[in-house]
Amino acid sequence: GLFNFVFDCLWLYWLGIIFFDFLNKRQFLFIYICSGILSGLIFLVFSSLPIFQNVVNPPFYSGAFTLAAILAATTTLVPKYEFRLLLFGNVKLKTIAIIYFAIEFLYYIVTNRPAAIAYFCSILFGIGFIYALRAGMDWSKIFKKNENRRVKMKVVVGDGRPPQQVHRYDLPNQDQIDQILDKISLSGYDSLNSTEKEILFRASNKK
């Protein structure tokens, strides 16, 4: 329905603002696209099992699965990030995510159990991506081949003009950013020193 569409668009906008402060567009798209494909395949597999064949499984909105993966990844990235809500004051992103996941998951448990399994797997995928990234494994690098080719084409231009600027979502020093993210996850944003805050500021505002 229209309400679900508008609500999901607002969610993606808010989460995207946070996500792009720390990571890049390629990683965002990887989570969004792959979580949708993965959850769809899992739903097809489980809905075809004999235990679910005699149960009426109504259609589900697949956009909720990709949103769940993005929310899970962002929450794992910065669990202590806070939103200022009108009636509740400052609320941590982790708290909002837990309540949202609980409501959605219980809804699918009651109405569509194969979808509930796929929804849970989408959440795990988002969490797993961030943990893998912290361990030095960026799954989104499978999308990086074309990016590298475009960068090489820019470098060989020798007409005296300055090289084209890097896309604003491509962070300058990913290893340093990852270390800062680990520190935020463990101790919160306030634990950063002025240099680390400056690095995040320059990374998030790079044009």
Phi, psi and omega per residue, in radians:
G1 nan 3.003 -3.116
L2 -1.099 -0.676 -3.121
F3 -1.091 -0.798 3.125
N4 -1.078 -0.710 -3.130
F5 -1.109 -0.836 -3.132
V6 -1.134 -0.741 -3.130
F7 -1.077 -0.777 -3.136
D8 -1.165 -0.642 3.095
C9 -1.109 -0.718 3.108
L10 -1.149 -0.727 3.094
W11 -1.018 -0.858 -3.111
L12 -1.100 -0.653 3.121
Y13 -1.123 -0.856 -3.122
W14 -1.126 -0.802 -3.136
L15 -1.172 -0.624 3.125
G16 -1.089 -0.668 3.111
I17 -1.034 -0.774 3.140
I18 -1.221 -0.813 -3.068
F19 -1.033 -0.798 -3.066
F20 -1.286 -0.184 3.018
D21 -1.250 -0.357 -3.033
F22 -2.151 -0.602 -3.101
L23 -2.149 -3.000 -3.014
N24 -2.075 3.100 -3.045
K25 -1.132 -0.699 -3.131
R26 -1.034 -0.735 -3.138
Q27 -1.196 -0.653 3.095
F28 -1.098 -0.837 -3.128
L29 -1.139 -0.628 3.118
F30 -1.068 -0.842 3.137
I31 -1.076 -0.772 -3.070
Y32 -1.130 -0.860 -3.070
I33 -1.243 -0.846 -3.051
C34 -1.205 -0.606 3.097
S35 -1.149 -0.639 3.098
G36 -1.142 -0.755 3.118
I37 -1.159 -0.806 -3.108
L38 -1.086 -0.830 -3.120
S39 -1.133 -0.630 3.093
G40 -1.112 -0.763 3.115
L41 -1.127 -0.742 3.131
I42 -1.111 -0.700 3.110
F43 -1.091 -0.774 3.138
L44 -1.079 -0.702 -3.129
V45 -1.143 -0.869 -3.060
F46 -1.293 -0.577 3.127
S47 -1.218 -0.319 3.116
S48 -1.562 -0.113 3.126
L49 -1.228 2.561 -3.106
P50 -0.996 -0.566 -3.088
I51 -1.138 -0.405 -3.120
F52 -1.891 -0.038 -3.046
Q53 -1.268 -0.468 3.131
N54 -1.616 0.098 -3.135
V55 -1.847 2.388 3.103
V56 -1.323 1.995 3.128
N57 -1.904 1.782 -3.110
P58 -1.172 2.806 3.092
P59 -1.044 2.645 3.139
F60 -2.198 2.810 -3.131
Y61 -1.615 1.880 -3.032
S62 -1.178 -0.364 3.105
G63 -1.066 -0.461 3.116
A64 -1.162 -0.508 -3.124
F65 -1.258 -0.767 3.114
T66 -1.170 -0.654 3.087
L67 -1.109 -0.681 3.116
A68 -1.081 -0.701 3.131
A69 -1.160 -0.736 3.114
I70 -1.121 -0.770 3.135
L71 -1.119 -0.743 3.130
A72 -1.102 -0.735 3.134
A73 -1.147 -0.792 -3.121
T74 -1.137 -0.700 3.125
T75 -1.156 -0.712 3.093
T76 -1.145 -0.589 -3.139
L77 -1.190 -0.865 -3.114
V78 -2.378 1.312 -3.060
P79 -1.142 -0.416 -3.089
K80 -1.643 0.079 3.075
Y81 -1.070 2.423 -3.035
E82 -2.037 2.505 2.975
F83 -1.906 2.509 3.037
R84 -1.695 1.869 -3.128
L85 -1.667 2.607 -2.982
L86 -0.998 -0.851 -3.037
L87 -1.778 -0.188 -3.033
F88 -2.006 -0.086 -3.116
G89 1.322 -2.590 3.136
N90 -1.342 2.180 3.139
V91 -2.229 2.304 -3.124
K92 -1.229 2.563 3.119
L93 -1.033 -0.631 3.134
K94 -1.051 -0.706 3.138
T95 -1.149 -0.786 3.126
I96 -1.063 -0.750 -3.106
A97 -1.130 -0.747 -3.123
I98 -1.081 -0.792 -3.141
I99 -1.127 -0.771 -3.134
Y100 -1.100 -0.809 -3.134
F101 -1.100 -0.700 -3.125
A102 -1.095 -0.775 -3.127
I103 -1.128 -0.834 -3.119
E104 -1.120 -0.761 -3.093
F105 -1.150 -0.743 3.110
L106 -1.117 -0.638 3.103
Y107 -1.072 -0.800 -3.134
Y108 -1.222 -0.574 3.086
I109 -1.043 -0.696 -3.111
V110 -1.342 -0.701 -2.980
T111 -1.749 -0.534 -2.993
N112 -2.766 1.578 -3.017
R113 -1.191 -0.657 3.025
P114 -1.038 -0.641 3.091
A115 -1.177 -0.599 3.103
A116 -1.094 -0.715 3.115
I117 -1.135 -0.767 3.123
A118 -1.136 -0.660 3.120
Y119 -1.111 -0.754 3.122
F120 -1.103 -0.694 3.117
C121 -1.156 -0.589 3.074
S122 -1.113 -0.708 3.092
I123 -1.090 -0.795 3.130
L124 -1.092 -0.629 3.137
F125 -1.116 -0.776 3.119
G126 -1.099 -0.744 3.108
I127 -1.149 -0.767 -3.120
G128 -1.082 -0.614 3.133
F129 -1.069 -0.773 -3.113
I130 -1.197 -0.727 3.117
Y131 -1.114 -0.679 3.092
A132 -1.146 -0.677 3.130
L133 -1.110 -0.701 3.105
R134 -1.166 -0.478 3.119
A135 -1.483 0.047 3.106
G136 1.648 0.163 -3.141
M137 -1.956 1.852 3.118
D138 -1.686 1.761 -3.099
W139 -1.089 -0.443 -3.069
S140 -1.289 -0.066 -3.135
K141 -1.151 -0.229 3.063
I142 -1.159 -0.314 3.078
F143 -1.630 0.063 -2.938
K144 -1.560 -0.209 -3.036
K145 -1.033 -0.851 -3.122
N146 -1.182 -0.566 3.120
E147 -1.117 -0.777 3.133
N148 -1.083 -0.652 3.135
R149 -1.140 -0.677 3.117
R150 -1.198 -0.649 3.122
V151 -1.117 -0.725 3.131
K152 -1.090 -0.656 3.125
M153 -1.142 -0.583 3.121
K154 -1.256 -0.639 -3.050
V155 -1.155 -0.619 -3.035
V156 -1.408 -0.022 3.103
V157 -1.216 2.149 -3.058
G158 -2.198 0.731 -3.102
D159 -1.693 0.243 3.094
G160 1.534 -0.156 3.121
R161 -1.417 2.627 3.117
P162 -1.126 2.595 -3.141
P163 -1.073 2.605 -3.120
Q164 -1.129 2.574 -3.113
Q165 -1.254 2.622 3.111
V166 -1.262 2.588 3.120
H167 -0.995 2.500 -3.016
R168 -1.142 -0.273 3.139
Y169 -1.591 -0.128 3.138
D170 -1.568 1.953 -3.054
L171 -1.342 2.555 -3.003
P172 -1.259 -0.676 -3.072
N173 -2.380 1.573 -2.987
Q174 -1.135 -0.638 -3.134
D175 -1.098 -0.755 3.137
Q176 -1.180 -0.686 3.095
I177 -1.091 -0.741 -3.133
D178 -1.069 -0.683 3.116
Q179 -1.130 -0.687 3.116
I180 -1.174 -0.668 3.111
L181 -1.101 -0.706 3.095
D182 -1.056 -0.727 -3.137
K183 -1.144 -0.701 3.108
I184 -1.119 -0.720 -3.120
S185 -1.109 -0.642 -3.089
L186 -1.450 -0.721 -2.971
S187 -2.153 -0.096 -3.136
G188 1.592 2.890 -3.063
Y189 -1.133 -0.576 -3.082
D190 -1.170 -0.267 -3.134
S191 -1.373 -0.187 -3.119
L192 -1.275 2.523 3.036
N193 -1.487 3.080 -3.045
S194 -1.101 -0.607 3.137
T195 -1.162 -0.773 -3.130
E196 -1.163 -0.653 3.082
K197 -1.153 -0.639 3.115
E198 -1.143 -0.667 3.111
I199 -1.096 -0.795 3.116
L200 -1.121 -0.682 -3.138
F201 -1.120 -0.789 3.140
R202 -1.161 -0.621 3.125
A203 -1.182 -0.706 -3.096
S204 -1.326 -0.344 -3.128
N205 -1.910 0.230 -3.133
K206 -1.201 2.206 -3.107
K207 -1.600 nan nan
